[in-house]
């Protein structure tokens, strides 16, 4: 059905999400940094990006996560309408909303370019509904 790029630092969670989406005949490629995700989007065709807001490595949040990537892609939508990367729909996910000071992080993600947001933990049905909605409402 769709080719999906998944930006997620939690390897186990990423594999579970990949398996779940593959049951609906989607092809899922996993990456663990925003810069690698941008490379994938530059060099290949994807129908959807699912991106975790924060990417952790070595116990520290990296500045190369989904929030920054969503902003970069949406900037392309405004500055270069011919660049297909700017048209890709983005679902931002995060488990950080329960951390102090992070209650509005999904709203921030929406304001910088996410087309849909999901708070972890989310159900398989919620993810599938969001994926279907993005593929219908935002074809690349």
N, C-alpha and C positions, 0 to 999 in steps of 0.2 A: 504494500500500500504506500507507505511513506518512508523516506530516509530521514532519520532523526539523529541529531548530534546531541549527546548528553554530556554536560560539563558537571562533574561530581567528584569530590575528593574521597568520599567514603566508598571504597572499592566493593565491599559486600553489598551495600545498598544499591550501588550502580548496577551491579550484576543482577540483583533481584528485579530492579526496574527494567533492565534490558530484557530479561527473560519474559517478564509480564507483557511488555510491549511487542515482543516477537511473537507471542501467542496470537496477536492480532495481525500478524504478517507484516509488521513494520521491521525495517532494518535499523539497528541502533549501533552507533559508533560512540565509544566512551573516551573522554579525554579528561585530564585532571588539572588543566590550567586554561585561563582565558586566552593566552597567547597561542597555545596549541589549538584551541578551538577556532580562533581567527584564521590560523593556517589551514585547518580543515575546510572552513567555509570559503576560503580563497581558492583552494585547489580542488574542491569537489562540489557536487550539488547536494544540497540538503533541503528538505521541505519544512523542517521545524528544528528549533533549538530549545532544549530544556536545560536550564542553567541554575546551579546552586548559587546563591548570593555570595556566600563566603567559602573560600577554598583554604583549607588548613594544611600546613606542611610543617613538620617538626614542632608541633604544638603551638604554632603561631599562624594567625590569619595572614594570608598573602594579599597583596594588592592587585591580584590577577584573577579576580573572581567574576561571577555572573553579573554583578551590579555594574562594574566597569565595562564589561563586554556588551551588555544591553545598551548602555549609553553610547558606546562606539558605533554599534550597528544602527542605532536610531539617528545618530549624527550623519551617517552615510545616507539615510533615507532623505534627510533634508538637503544635504550638500551635493549629492550625486545620485539623482533618481535613476540613472542607468545601472548603478551597481546593485546586482541582485542580492548581495549580502544585506543591504539595508531593508529589503522587502521580506526577509525571513521572519515568520512569526516566532515570538519568544514566550516561553512559559518559564517564569522564575519560581524556584522553590527554596524554602528555607525552614530550618528548625530553630532559628535564632530568635523567633518572636517571643519566646518565654524568657529570654535573657534580659537583665536590667538594661533599660534604655533602648530596647530593640522592638518594642511593640508596634511601631509604625514602619518597620523596615520594608514590608511588602508594599505599603503605599508609596514609599520612596522608589521602589523598583518599578512600580507602575508609572510614576512620574518621569523616570528616565528612559522608559521605552518598553517595559514588559507589556505584552498583550494580555497575559493572564498570570495570576500568582496562585501558588498553593503553599499552605503551611504544612510542614512535616509535623507529625505523621499525617499522611493523607491516604485515602482508600484507593484501591486499584480502580474502582468505578469513577472516582473523582478525576484521576489522572486520565483515564480513557475518555471521559467526557470532555476534558480540557483539550486533549489532543485532537479529538474529532472536531470540536468547535474551531480550533485554530486552523486546521487543514481546510475546513469549509469556508470560514470567514476570511482567511488570509492566504489564498493560494499563491505560491511563488512562481 
